[in-house]
Amino acid sequence: MIITGAAGRVGRGFAEFAASRFELTLLDRPGVDLSGLDAYGRTDHCDLADLPRLTRLCRGADCVLHLAADSNTAAAWESVLASNIVGTYHVFTAGKRARCPRVVFASSVHAVSGYAPGRQITPDAPVNPGNLYGVSKCFGEALGRYMAEREGLTVLAVRIGAFQKPEAAREPDSDWMIGTFVADQDLYHVLERAIRIQGIRFGIFHAVSDNWFKRLDITATRELLGYEPAHDFMRLSPHFKELFTDLPHGHSPSPSGAGDTAE
């Protein structure tokens, strides 16, 4: 399996998680420090602008997990275009040319962050990006649908929430991610299921933890991918501890909109 953007926050953690589960080739752009990643698989540098080289690297792979991107939500158009749009097109095209059957595309909550706060968003809601980074993720999802419907690839797009280690929920200024928090191990579980699942040609799946309020509805992720999130932001955060003190284990308060059903 190929992982692009392997030296990033998600990439390094997932490589460690996945090393005993898959045979990995870990890629990042020239000049990026890949030290330490060789413990998890083969490492190499590749500019996503170099389609012929990327195609050669994809030969023999059974999946590409495409994590590489300029993830700055304030990124300028020139960087978004080169890294997130052209680069993503090259990854899908390399996979197709190399006969790699599957691409798992790291999308983002920012593909739908333009919706009003408090609304829960289902995977079939129209895209509504809140920034150019989100626009690039909408492009990747649309390209993935095209590649699945017209070019024969299997494509699963995973919209990633606020990716953090569980201890981040305990920080004083963590409330901004109350509805989008996804603990690292929960995300790795979603990605593993997206890589392994059979019988789905194309799908968009949401990746947040089992938070009391979920900005992204995870019903399909649970039912179709078999996702079993282990964490809940409000149970981790000391700011909300009193809400859960008198509740039996496994129960949460249930205000309107707190579950997996869209408002």
N, C-alpha and C positions, 0 to 999 in steps of 0.2 A: 504494500500500500504506500502511496505517495502522500506526504503531508507538505503543503506549501505554507510559508510563514511559520516554519517549525520553531524558530527562535523566539517567537512572540510569547505573550503571557499564556494564552490558551495552548499554543503549540507545544511549549516545553512541558507543561503539566500533562497534556494529553499523551505526549510521547512517553513519558514515564509510566503513565497509567496503562498505555496500550502495548508497551514493549513485550510483555509476556503473552499478548493476545494476537498480535499481528507481526508480520515481517515488514519493517518500516524502512522507507527511504525518506529522509528528512531534508527538505530544501528550504533555502532562504536566499535573499538577494546577495550579490557579490559585496564583500566587505563586512557582512554581518558575522558576528562572533558565534560560531557553532560549537564552541568548546563545551564539553559535558554531554552533548547530544549523542556523541558516538557510542555512549553506553546503551543507547536505546535502539540503534539501527545505523544503517549507512547514511552518511551525511554528504551533502554537495551544495554548491552555490549555483543558482540559476536566475538570470534576469527574466522575468515573465514577458519582457518585450521580445525575447529570443524564442520565437515559436518553433523553429526546427530543433533546437536543443531540448526544449521542453517536451516536444513530441518524442524524441529519442529516450528521454528519461522515463516517460510514461509507458513505454513498451514493456509488456509483461506484467504490468500492475493490474490488480483487479478492482482498485478503487483509488480515486484521488479525493482526499479531504482538503478542500481549498479554504485555507484560513488567511492567506496573505492579503493584505489591504492596508491602505492608509486609514487608520481607525480614528483619526482626529475629526471630531464632529464639526470643527470649524475649518476643515481643510479647504484650500483654494481649489477652484475648478481644475486647474492644470494638473494637480496631483491626483485628484479624484479620477480624472479622465485617464491618466496614464496607469495608475496603480489598480484602481478598482473597476474600471470599465474595460479598457484595452487588455489589462492583465487577466481579468476574468474571462473575457472572450477567448484569449489565447489558451487558458487552462481547459475550457470546455472543448475547444477545437483540437488541442493536443490530445485530449482523452479520446475524442472521436477518431482522429487519424491513427492513433496508436492502438485502437481496438480495446481500450480500457472500458469496461462496461458500465462503470458507475462513477458519478461525481456527487460528493456530499458538499454542499455549498454553505459556508458560514454566512448567513444573513444576520439581520439585526432587528431589535425592537425599533430602531430608527426608521425602518421601512414604513412604520405605522405611527410614529411618535407625533404626527401632526394632529391626531385626534385629541379631543378635549380631555383633560385630566379626569380620572374617575370612571371613564368608560372602559369596559373590558372588551378586548378585541379578539375576534375569532380569526382563524387562518383564512377564511373565505371573504373577509371584509376587504373592500377596495383598498389598495395601498394608499398611504397618506404620509409621505415622508416629511420630517421636520427640518431637514437640512440636506446639503448636497451629498454628504456621506450616506444618508438614508436613500436619496435618489439612486446612488450607485448600487445599493442593495436591492432596490426594486428592479433595476436593470438585470442584476444577476438572477433574480427569481424568474423574470420574464424570459431571459435567455435559457435558463434551465428548463422552463416549460417547452420552449421551442425545440431544444435539443432532445427532450424526451419524446415529444409528439412527432417530430419530423426527422430526427437523426438517429433515433433508436437507443440513445443513452438512458440509463436509469439515473434520475436526479432527485435528490432529497435536499431541500433547503431548510436549514435550521435557523430560526430567528432567535438570536441569543439576547437574553436580558442583561442585567447588570452583573457581570461575571466577577465573583469575589470569593475569597476563602471565608469559611463560616465566621471566623473571628472578626471580620470586617463589620458584621452586623452589630457588634458590641461597641463600636466606636461612637463618640458623642454626636458626630455629624452625619450619621448613616441613614437618617430617616428619608432621604431623597430616593432611596431604592426600595422602599417598603413594598411596592407592587411588582418590581421588576427583578429583584434579587434572584440570582441563580448561583448556588454554591458550586465550587469547582467540581466536586465529585458528581453532583447531579448533572452538570453539563456533560461531563465525560460519559456518563451513562447514556444520555440521549444520543451523543455522537456514535458511541459503540453500536447502539441499536439501529441507527440510521445506516451504518456501514453494513450491518449483518442482515437486516430485514429483507425478506423475499416477497415477491408478489405485488410490489408497489412500483409503478413506472415513474410517477412524479408525485411529489407532495411537499407542502409547506408545514413545518412542525415548529411549535413554540417551545422554548426552553427557558422556563423559570422554575424556581423551587416551589414547594408546596406551601406558598405564602397564604396568609389569611385572605388578603385580596390579591388577585392575580391580574395584573394589567393585560397579560397575554393568556388567553384561555388555553389550557393544556389538555383538554378532553381528548383530542385526536392523538396527541403524543402518548397519552396513557393507553388509549384503546388500540391504536394501530401499531405503535412501536413497543408497547409493553413497558413504558417508562414508569418507574416507581421512585419518585423524589423522596429524599431522606431528610430534607431540611425545610424549615419554615422561618422566614425572617423574624416574625414577631415572637416566636419562641426563643430565638437566639438573642434578640435585642433586650437589654435590661430596661429600656424605656417602657416596654409593654408587659413586663413580667407579671405585674399585678393582675392583668386581664386573665391570666392562665392559672393563677395560684389555686383556685378552688375547683378547677375543671378536672374531670377524670382524664386519665392518660388517653391520648388519641382524639380528644374532642377540642373544638375551637369555637369561640363565639361565631355566630352566623348572621351578621347584618346583611341587609340587601346588597347583592353584588359581590359577596365575599367568596363565593364558590367558583365553579368552572363554567357556569352558564352566563352567557353575555346578557347585559342589561337590555 
